[in-house]
Amino acid sequence: MSRVKSKNTSLERQMARTLRASGFQYKTQHPIFGRPDFVLLPQKVAIFCDSEFWHGYKWGQAAKAAFKSRKSYWIPKIERNILRDRLVTSTLKKDGWTVLRFWERAVLKDPISCIKRIQRACRK
């Protein structure tokens, strides 16, 4: 657990490269509620890059059954992460932010579609 990074992960570095290549100017770890991975200040867009393990990608019985040990620790932990993500998203939206969340697989396998979503959000 001590080797798990909370910022400047490979996922965030990939998104940063893609944003820079598309001409976006962004802030990282900007001090707003929830600490989005990237913030586009003029457009009020908060971007989160969620890893599939920590944020519960396709969270359901099959995902919960995949845990072989310490289920009493991991399942509540990931469920708290999911609830916190929902709270952060709803709070930011109430404050007038556009919130975009991207799963790890989308950022790594199809960064162009992520950029297109960001561009659409910036045009609003």
C-alpha positions as CSV (number, residue, x, y, z in Angstrom):
1,M,0.0,0.0,0.0
2,S,2.9,2.4,0.6
3,R,3.8,2.2,-3.0
4,V,0.4,3.4,-4.2
5,K,0.8,6.9,-5.5
6,S,-2.0,9.5,-5.2
7,K,-0.7,12.0,-7.8
8,N,1.5,12.0,-10.9
9,T,0.4,8.4,-11.7
10,S,1.0,6.9,-15.1
11,L,-2.7,7.4,-15.8
12,E,-2.5,11.1,-14.9
13,R,0.7,11.5,-17.0
14,Q,-1.0,10.0,-20.0
15,M,-4.0,12.4,-19.6
16,A,-1.6,15.3,-19.2
17,R,0.3,14.4,-22.4
18,T,-3.0,14.2,-24.3
19,L,-4.3,17.5,-22.9
20,R,-1.1,19.3,-23.8
21,A,-1.1,17.8,-27.3
22,S,-4.6,19.1,-27.8
23,G,-3.7,22.6,-26.7
24,F,-5.5,22.7,-23.3
25,Q,-4.0,24.7,-20.5
26,Y,-4.8,23.1,-17.2
27,K,-4.0,23.1,-13.5
28,T,-3.2,20.0,-11.5
29,Q,-4.3,19.3,-7.9
30,H,-6.1,22.7,-7.8
31,P,-7.5,23.3,-4.3
32,I,-11.2,22.9,-5.0
33,F,-13.4,20.3,-3.3
34,G,-12.4,16.8,-4.3
35,R,-9.0,17.8,-5.7
36,P,-9.6,17.0,-9.4
37,D,-6.7,15.6,-11.3
38,F,-7.0,18.4,-13.8
39,V,-8.9,21.7,-13.8
40,L,-9.7,23.9,-16.7
41,L,-10.3,27.1,-14.8
42,P,-11.8,29.5,-17.4
43,Q,-14.3,26.9,-18.5
44,K,-14.9,25.5,-14.9
45,V,-14.3,22.0,-15.9
46,A,-13.0,19.4,-13.3
47,I,-11.4,16.3,-14.8
48,F,-11.0,13.1,-12.7
49,C,-9.0,10.0,-14.0
50,D,-10.3,7.1,-12.0
51,S,-8.4,3.9,-11.7
52,E,-10.6,0.8,-12.0
53,F,-9.5,-0.9,-8.8
54,W,-9.7,2.0,-6.4
55,H,-12.9,3.5,-7.8
56,G,-14.9,0.3,-8.4
57,Y,-15.2,-0.2,-12.1
58,K,-18.3,-2.3,-12.9
59,W,-18.8,-2.7,-9.1
60,G,-21.2,-5.5,-8.4
61,Q,-21.4,-9.0,-7.1
62,A,-18.8,-10.3,-9.6
63,A,-16.3,-7.6,-8.6
64,K,-16.9,-8.2,-4.9
65,A,-16.4,-12.0,-5.4
66,A,-13.0,-11.4,-7.0
67,F,-11.5,-10.5,-3.6
68,K,-10.0,-13.6,-2.1
69,S,-8.7,-12.2,1.1
70,R,-9.6,-9.4,3.5
71,K,-13.1,-8.9,2.0
72,S,-14.2,-7.2,5.2
73,Y,-11.6,-4.5,4.5
74,W,-11.6,-4.1,0.7
75,I,-15.3,-4.1,-0.1
76,P,-16.2,-1.3,2.4
77,K,-13.1,0.7,1.4
78,I,-14.0,0.7,-2.3
79,E,-17.7,1.3,-1.6
80,R,-16.6,4.4,0.5
81,N,-14.5,5.6,-2.5
82,I,-17.6,5.2,-4.8
83,L,-19.7,7.2,-2.4
84,R,-17.1,9.9,-2.0
85,D,-16.8,10.2,-5.8
86,R,-20.6,10.7,-6.0
87,L,-20.4,13.3,-3.3
88,V,-17.6,15.2,-4.9
89,T,-19.3,15.1,-8.3
90,S,-22.7,16.4,-7.0
91,T,-21.0,19.1,-4.8
92,L,-18.9,20.4,-7.7
93,K,-22.0,20.4,-10.0
94,K,-23.9,22.4,-7.5
95,D,-21.1,24.9,-7.4
96,G,-21.4,25.4,-11.2
97,W,-18.5,23.1,-12.3
98,T,-18.7,20.6,-15.2
99,V,-17.4,17.3,-13.9
100,L,-15.8,14.8,-16.2
101,R,-14.8,11.3,-15.0
102,F,-12.7,9.0,-17.1
103,W,-12.0,5.4,-16.4
104,E,-8.4,4.2,-16.6
105,R,-9.2,2.0,-19.7
106,A,-10.6,5.0,-21.6
107,V,-7.6,7.2,-20.9
108,L,-5.1,4.5,-21.8
109,K,-6.8,2.9,-24.8
110,D,-8.8,5.8,-26.4
111,P,-7.5,9.2,-25.3
112,I,-9.0,10.8,-28.4
113,S,-12.6,10.1,-27.2
114,C,-11.7,11.6,-23.8
115,I,-10.4,14.8,-25.5
116,K,-13.6,15.0,-27.6
117,R,-15.7,14.8,-24.4
118,I,-13.6,17.6,-22.9
119,Q,-13.9,19.8,-25.9
120,R,-17.7,19.3,-25.9
121,A,-17.8,20.3,-22.2
122,C,-15.7,23.4,-22.8
123,R,-18.1,24.6,-25.6
124,K,-21.1,24.6,-23.2
